[in-house]
Amino acid sequence: MTFKKIKFGKISIVVFLTALIWVWADLARDEPLDLPDVVVEVAKSSNPALWVSFVAEGEEPALRTSVTLTSVVLKGPARKVAAVKLLRNKGTLDLNLFLSPEREGMTKADIHPLDVLDFLKRSDELRQLGLTVIDCEPKRLTLRVQELVKTSVAVDCAGLDPSVQVKSLQPEMVEAYVPKDEADVRKAMVRLSPEEQNRAKNEPVAKTPYIELAPGQRRDVSAKVMIALAPAQNVLVSARVPAALGVCFSQNMQGKFRVVLENDQTELAAVLIRATTLAQQAYAQAPYQIILYVQDADRQATELPIQRPVVFNFPDEYVQKGEIEADQKPPTARFTLQQIVEPPGTTTESGP
């Protein structure tokens, strides 16, 4: 009796194909995926006379340009769900969605409800994931569309130091879109940083004005304005500034002595000054507000503790412009010098 030769190669191929079919079938099986915190933002309308906002629910309804969906549930093949999860875990999944007012038919001034699930199903960004939207929360949102009117509004500077005055604004009026019932009171605002304020005292600075339609909703005006500021009028305001003490030694004493203060902790903790806002900010940000200068002769002092007024470390730039000064006598430091003992085995070089 003879046995036919077993064809192991064909058997292996059949087993491999069977396993492959099972794996493919498993990956093709639909699975759900819940994505939290999906942001929907109102896209910029092609019509500048439209102002579209989400109406946030609550005791005091607020207008917002974006809302965050607490949940968006997708469904699709397991392999595509796994791919989306991988992107989310890597932090590269960008799901900021944009709502186009024109595409949603929101072109007339009114209150418009939005079926969120329908909007998500039509989203190009979600379609590109290869998954289907099956649920979301919230399911409905409300948007308000307002019509704006184009009119001339005055330009105003915000956030200026009290000691600074506007020398010129060119132009003083600009064209802007504003709510119709507020056309007479609206202003186009410009805001200068502290650095720009200093520069504008010497030469005009170009800035783009904006209209603040609602808190957090700014719309830039197309025209630029040139702003020139008058030099500071030395309007100094009294202020108490926390003080850090710096100690200055000569090279002869550097590293050989240390200062031991005998002042109460509160005596040198703060100083009183008079300054403009910018000068006070610059002084407060300096590493040391007061300096104690130690003299070489202090090594032989016999009357201890040594008493010496500290020096105010005012920024030179603001001193020259007369924008900062002391509002008290320099506080007195009471101190002794303590020689720094070199570790055993350390040799000191000596001259011939």
Rosetta blueprint (number, residue, H / E / L):
1 M L
2 T L
3 F L
4 K L
5 K L
6 I L
7 K L
8 F H
9 G H
10 K H
11 I H
12 S H
13 I H
14 V H
15 V H
16 F H
17 L H
18 T H
19 A H
20 L H
21 I H
22 W H
23 V H
24 W H
25 A H
26 D H
27 L H
28 A H
29 R L
30 D E
31 E E
32 P E
33 L E
34 D E
35 L E
36 P L
37 D L
38 V E
39 V E
40 V E
41 E E
42 V E
43 A L
44 K L
45 S L
46 S L
47 N L
48 P L
49 A L
50 L E
51 W E
52 V E
53 S E
54 F E
55 V E
56 A E
57 E L
58 G L
59 E L
60 E L
61 P L
62 A E
63 L E
64 R E
65 T L
66 S E
67 V E
68 T E
69 L E
70 T L
71 S E
72 V E
73 V E
74 L E
75 K E
76 G E
77 P E
78 A H
79 R H
80 K H
81 V H
82 A H
83 A H
84 V H
85 K H
86 L H
87 L H
88 R H
89 N H
90 K H
91 G L
92 T L
93 L L
94 D L
95 L L
96 N L
97 L E
98 F E
99 L E
100 S L
101 P L
102 E L
103 R L
104 E L
105 G L
106 M L
107 T L
108 K L
109 A L
110 D E
111 I E
112 H E
113 P E
114 L E
115 D E
116 V H
117 L H
118 D H
119 F H
120 L H
121 K H
122 R L
123 S L
124 D H
125 E H
126 L H
127 R H
128 Q L
129 L L
130 G L
131 L L
132 T E
133 V E
134 I E
135 D E
136 C E
137 E E
138 P L
139 K L
140 R E
141 L E
142 T E
143 L E
144 R E
145 V E
146 Q E
147 E E
148 L E
149 V E
150 K E
151 T E
152 S E
153 V E
154 A E
155 V E
156 D E
157 C E
158 A E
159 G L
160 L L
161 D L
162 P L
163 S L
164 V L
165 Q E
166 V E
167 K E
168 S E
169 L E
170 Q E
171 P L
172 E L
173 M E
174 V E
175 E E
176 A E
177 Y E
178 V E
179 P E
180 K H
181 D H
182 E H
183 A L
184 D L
185 V L
186 R L
187 K E
188 A E
189 M E
190 V E
191 R E
192 L L
193 S L
194 P H
195 E H
196 E H
197 Q H
198 N H
199 R H
200 A H
201 K L
202 N L
203 E L
204 P L
205 V E
206 A E
207 K E
208 T L
209 P L
210 Y E
211 I E
212 E E
213 L E
214 A E
215 P L
216 G L
217 Q E
218 R E
219 R E
220 D E
221 V L
222 S L
223 A L
224 K L
225 V E
226 M E
227 I E
228 A E
229 L E
230 A E
231 P L
232 A L
233 Q L
234 N L
235 V L
236 L L
237 V E
238 S E
239 A E
240 R E
241 V E
242 P E
243 A L
244 A L
245 L E
246 G E
247 V E
248 C E
249 F L
250 S L
251 Q L
252 N L
253 M L
254 Q L
255 G L
256 K L
257 F E
258 R E
259 V E
260 V E
261 L E
262 E L
263 N L
264 D L
265 Q L
266 T L
267 E L
268 L L
269 A L
270 A E
271 V E
272 L E
273 I E
274 R E
275 A E
276 T L
277 T H
278 L H
279 A H
280 Q H
281 Q H
282 A H
283 Y H
284 A H
285 Q L
286 A L
287 P L
288 Y L
289 Q L
290 I E
291 I E
292 L E
293 Y E
294 V L
295 Q L
296 D H
297 A H
298 D H
299 R H
300 Q H
301 A L
302 T L
303 E L
304 L L
305 P L
306 I E
307 Q E
308 R E
309 P E
310 V L
311 V E
312 F E
313 N L
314 F L
315 P L
316 D H
317 E H
318 Y H
319 V H
320 Q H
321 K L
322 G L
323 E L
324 I E
325 E E
326 A E
327 D L
328 Q L
329 K L
330 P L
331 P L
332 T E
333 A E
334 R E
335 F E
336 T E
337 L E
338 Q E
339 Q E
340 I L
341 V L
342 E L
343 P L
344 P L
345 G L
346 T L
347 T L
348 T L
349 E L
350 S L
351 G L
352 P L
